[in-house]
């Protein structure tokens, strides 16, 4: 049996398979399909300061090997989350990675303060793929300076014992530039990647298929892009822990992310088709590591880079 | 308690424009209550369709010769359901169920009218049996746009006796809509409750008729779902809560059965300003 323990900054997890933000709610619903304590951690749905209704329906469109969503961060707000969801996770022995989202830097800061000292919080994942109200709605994660400001502010405000990860958007020209900016701002690690912006048009109604017009594309369709992002970032920041995600459906998919440089992975959209997917991916990854003679997850992190002497060019 | 299991297809039968599946699924069958649904994976291994398709359970046989079988009805309208209707007996389906909240039964024996639109009649058949077993009188209204899209008239007649069929084009039964004959049925039976399943506009109209006659209506909705288990938040409807405040709630785990009077039908597909959390969306 491979040693499955992995480190995300100062946090040691018993294994490297987590849920993905927005794909597992706060764990309760999936607990009937697998024991939430058996995963590395549950990454909770991005929480905001105030309750949010989210966007009108339709919120979802299936696409080839993927789906578009425009949920709009529906959620109960941080107070209800801290009161109801975090205690449930703690009672069930699950480690919680809390995803936070906002539209102003000060909202992220307030969320980090609200979570300060809460023993149920293992890590904070900062969802910066949100429109920045202070900058004409430009998504934080698409601007290195805005990303750095939010991450620096959250890192200052958050419990120093709790790692802060920045979740980056692939919808940028050079993800390594954003990654560097976040690392310089004090991020303890990076979550790679958020959804890609996409859309679909209903050819019967002749109108956009989603209520939000555009939506986030996820699922196996984006896996090669996600893997490329993990690879590129690990190449330039080899010591910065990466939580990799994007279309992971099997243990071998997860292994690809680990080999590219991820210290842990999140299983997201696969849950919608297979509610036990995270537990299955964990078992399959364990087997895949054993089959390849890896004594530990740590030995496999970034392993594929060893065979590459030249930097991979984008046009290769 | 929902389970995930591989079920062997026992029978596939075409009925009008629909295809009825009987699948050996003892785990799903074990805790089924009428109104609940099953989510079926489509496309096989390595499919490009990552999302399950949800179908109301038509019936289960927990005991006897066909012990542990479930039945559901599929209408073909996209690549996923096209794949499904191409399956044959002996093949396996990946199932998650039973999911969702069932129809609530009246506390005492009261007459009920059950209104099915298209294959929405399917979950009402086991409900009718449950109501009759509890001593309630049941009458059915079964409607569709055209005769080939009717479902379950024979089963409804067998279970309940009282049945009115309607079609929009007059190709079978009464020429008109289910709501054209619903007022007379409520009065004739002295119904205290209406149960309905079918397309959203029909459910809304049934709710309006029920309210006009001061009877309650429980309706099972069909909303597009990605997960069916309550984690994705795609299948939401604006629904008034017991506290008087309206929220987007999940059709899969907070429904699919709702009190028609609490669903804000006119606001489905829009974001009303008074919804909890709408202010945070900038509306």
Interface residues (C-beta under 8 A of the other chain):
Chain A: X22 X23 X24 X25 X29 X30 X32 X33 X45 X48 X50 X51 X52 X53 X54 X55 X56 X57 X58 X59 X60 X62 X64 X65 X66 X67 X69 X71 X72 X74 X75 X77 X211 X219 X220 X249 X269 X270 X271 X272 X273 X274 X275 X276
Chain B: X1 X2 X4 X41 X48 X49 X50 X51 X52 X80 X94 X96 X223 X224 X225 X226 X227 X229 X230 X231 X232 X233 X234 X235 X236 X237 X247 X248 X253 X268 X269 X270 X271 X275 X276 X277 X278 X279 X280 X281
